[in-house]
Amino acid sequence: MIRDTLEMNRLVTAMSSLGRVGLPDDIGPMIAALLSEANRWINGQRIETSGRAAP
């Protein structure tokens, strides 16, 4: 819906500190990093991947 609706795309883009709508290639590397064995002690965390700056 966001990708295909210009008005929704503009709304989400305006909320993003990166100035654009996120793509699967933006999220995939973060997920892969979290799933690596090096991060086995990360648990119970909320990790923001929206492209917005933390409040």
N, C-alpha and C positions, 0 to 999 in steps of 0.2 A: 504494500500500500504506500509506504513512504517513497520507495524508489519510483513507483509508477504515477504518483499523484504530485504534480508540481507544487501545489499549495502545502501539502504535508511535508514535502521535501524541504521547502523554504522554512517552515516552522521548526523542524528538527535541526536544520543547519544553523538557524539563529540561536539555538540553545547549546550548540556544540562549541567548545573553546577551540576546536581544531578547524572550524569553519566549513565543515562538510559532513555528509552522512557517512557513517561507517560502512565498511564493506567486509565480506567474509575474510579477506586477506588481512584485515586489521585485527580481527579477533583471533583467528587461527593460531598465529605464533604465540600469543599469550596463553591460550589453552594448552598448546604443546609444551610450553615451558612449565606450566603448573603440573602437568602430568609426568614430568621427568622425575627420575629417582632422586635427584638433588633436592627436590622440594617435598620429600616425604613427611617432613614435620610441620608443614603448613596445614592447618585444619581449623574449622570453625571461623573462617574469615569471610568477610564480604569484600570482594574485590571489584571495584568499579571499572567497567569497560565501556562506558558510554561516550567517551570523548569530552566529558564535562569536567571542569576543574572541581576539586573537592570544596565543599562549602566552608 
